[in-house]
Amino acid sequence: MSEFEQTEKQKMLAGELYLATDPELVAENKRASRLLRQYAQTTLEEPELRQQILRDLLGRVGEAANIVPPFHCDYGSNIFIGDRFYMNYGGVILDCNTVHIGNDVLCAPYVQIYTATHPTDPTVRLTGRELAAPITIGNTVWIGGGAIICPGVTIGDNTTIGAGSVVTKDIPANAIAVGNPCRVIKTLEKC
């Protein structure tokens, strides 16, 4: 490979079209799948084992992070979570690009965080190439049950996302936002 050629993983993380069937990405997905199976078999009585598996799986795990199984992700290594993160049952993080989550973030059951997307041009889509855009979630954010966070979104500090919301655009700090598409319905005084 010349010095100017990018790997499929580099393309993926750069937000460019990439092939998820690339051997390096397939191997990383299999690794994550193995760790997720191990994690799903743990119990509440095994907090140290759960923390070790999360440290092996994710790019960063803050102190006292808790993800309730079942949990699903693509690679894990592109997920960076802060201290006291909590994700309830059925969480999904498609981490084909980076997901940065701050401290004290709470996710209700079935929250879905998607960096992954596909080309809208059907001719390009038929090539099997995919796209991904990073997601950033600030500190002290609450995300209600069944909410979907779409690729490329940033959610500011101290914000609440209502249950069932579909977040397609950035949401500022100190806001309460709900709906499909998600929109700010109330701004909080500075916290």
C-alpha positions in Angstrom: 0.0 0.0 0.0 1.4 3.4 -0.9 1.8 6.1 1.8 -1.3 7.9 0.3 -3.7 4.9 0.3 -6.0 4.6 3.3 -7.1 1.4 4.9 -10.9 0.8 5.0 -10.8 1.5 8.7 -9.1 4.8 8.1 -11.7 5.7 5.5 -14.5 4.6 7.9 -13.2 6.8 10.7 -12.6 9.7 8.3 -16.3 9.7 7.3 -15.5 8.5 3.8 -17.1 5.6 1.8 -15.6 2.3 3.1 -16.2 -1.5 2.8 -17.2 -3.1 6.1 -16.3 -6.5 4.5 -12.6 -5.5 4.7 -10.7 -8.3 6.6 -9.4 -5.9 9.3 -12.9 -4.7 10.0 -14.4 -8.1 10.0 -11.8 -9.3 12.5 -12.5 -6.4 14.8 -16.3 -7.0 14.6 -15.7 -10.7 15.4 -13.6 -9.7 18.4 -16.4 -7.4 19.6 -19.0 -10.1 19.1 -17.0 -12.5 21.2 -16.6 -10.0 24.1 -20.3 -9.0 23.9 -21.3 -12.7 24.2 -19.0 -13.0 27.3 -20.5 -9.8 28.7 -24.1 -11.0 28.2 -23.3 -14.1 30.2 -22.2 -12.1 33.3 -24.4 -11.5 36.3 -24.9 -8.6 38.7 -22.7 -10.6 41.1 -19.7 -10.2 38.8 -19.0 -6.5 38.7 -15.3 -6.8 38.4 -15.6 -9.2 35.4 -18.1 -6.9 33.7 -15.7 -3.9 34.1 -12.8 -6.0 32.7 -14.8 -7.0 29.7 -15.9 -3.4 29.1 -12.2 -2.3 29.4 -11.2 -4.9 26.8 -14.1 -4.0 24.5 -14.4 -0.2 24.6 -11.9 2.5 23.7 -12.3 4.1 27.1 -14.4 3.2 30.1 -14.8 5.8 32.9 -15.1 5.0 36.6 -18.3 3.3 37.8 -19.6 2.8 34.2 -22.5 0.4 34.0 -24.0 -1.1 30.8 -26.9 -3.6 31.5 -26.9 -6.5 29.1 -28.0 -7.2 26.4 -25.8 -4.5 24.8 -24.7 -4.4 21.1 -22.0 -2.6 19.2 -20.0 -3.0 16.0 -16.4 -2.7 17.2 -16.4 -1.2 20.7 -13.0 0.3 20.2 -14.5 3.5 18.9 -16.7 4.1 22.0 -15.3 6.4 24.7 -17.5 6.7 27.8 -17.0 8.9 30.8 -17.5 8.3 34.5 -20.7 7.1 36.0 -22.2 6.3 32.5 -25.3 4.1 32.7 -27.0 2.3 29.8 -30.1 0.3 30.6 -31.3 -2.9 28.8 -31.1 -3.2 25.0 -28.7 -0.5 24.3 -27.1 -0.3 20.8 -24.1 1.8 19.8 -23.1 1.3 16.1 -19.6 2.6 16.4 -18.4 2.7 12.8 -17.1 6.1 13.8 -16.2 7.5 17.2 -18.8 7.9 19.9 -17.7 10.2 22.8 -20.0 10.2 25.8 -19.3 12.5 28.8 -19.6 11.9 32.5 -22.9 11.2 34.3 -24.8 10.3 31.1 -27.9 8.1 31.6 -29.6 6.1 28.9 -33.0 4.4 29.4 -33.8 1.0 27.9 -33.4 0.6 24.1 -31.5 3.7 23.4 -29.8 3.5 20.0 -26.7 5.5 19.0 -25.9 5.2 15.3 -22.8 6.5 13.7 -23.5 4.2 10.7 -25.3 5.3 7.6 -25.6 4.3 4.0 -25.3 6.4 0.8 -28.7 7.8 -0.4 -27.7 7.3 -4.1 -28.8 3.7 -4.8 -26.1 3.1 -7.4 -23.4 3.9 -4.8 -25.3 1.9 -2.1 -25.3 -1.2 -4.3 -21.4 -1.1 -4.3 -21.6 -2.2 -0.6 -19.9 0.9 0.6 -21.0 2.5 3.8 -20.5 5.8 5.6 -20.3 6.8 9.3 -20.2 10.1 11.2 -19.0 10.7 14.8 -21.4 11.4 17.7 -20.6 13.4 20.8 -22.8 13.4 23.9 -21.9 15.9 26.6 -21.9 15.6 30.4 -25.0 15.1 32.6 -27.2 14.1 29.7 -30.4 12.0 30.1 -31.6 10.1 27.0 -35.1 8.6 27.3 -36.2 5.1 26.4 -36.2 4.1 22.7 -34.5 7.4 21.6 -32.4 7.2 18.5 -29.3 9.3 18.1 -28.4 9.7 14.4 -24.9 10.0 12.7 -23.0 13.2 13.1 -25.1 14.5 16.1 -23.7 16.4 19.1 -25.8 16.7 22.3 -24.7 19.5 24.7 -24.2 19.2 28.5 -27.2 19.0 30.9 -29.6 18.1 28.1 -32.6 15.8 28.3 -33.7 13.9 25.2 -37.3 12.6 25.5 -38.3 9.0 25.2 -38.9 7.9 21.6 -37.1 10.9 20.1 -35.2 10.7 16.9 -32.2 13.1 17.1 -31.2 14.1 13.6 -29.5 17.4 14.3 -27.3 18.9 17.1 -29.1 19.7 20.3 -27.6 22.5 22.4 -26.6 22.4 26.1 -29.2 23.0 28.8 -32.2 21.9 26.8 -35.1 19.6 26.9 -35.7 18.2 23.4 -38.3 15.7 22.2 -40.0 14.3 19.1 -39.4 13.0 15.7 -37.5 14.9 14.5 -36.2 15.9 17.9 -36.5 19.6 18.7 -35.9 21.8 21.7 -39.1 22.5 23.7 -37.5 24.2 26.7 -34.2 25.8 27.6 -33.0 25.4 31.1 -31.3 28.1 33.2 -27.5 27.6 33.1 -26.7 24.6 35.3 
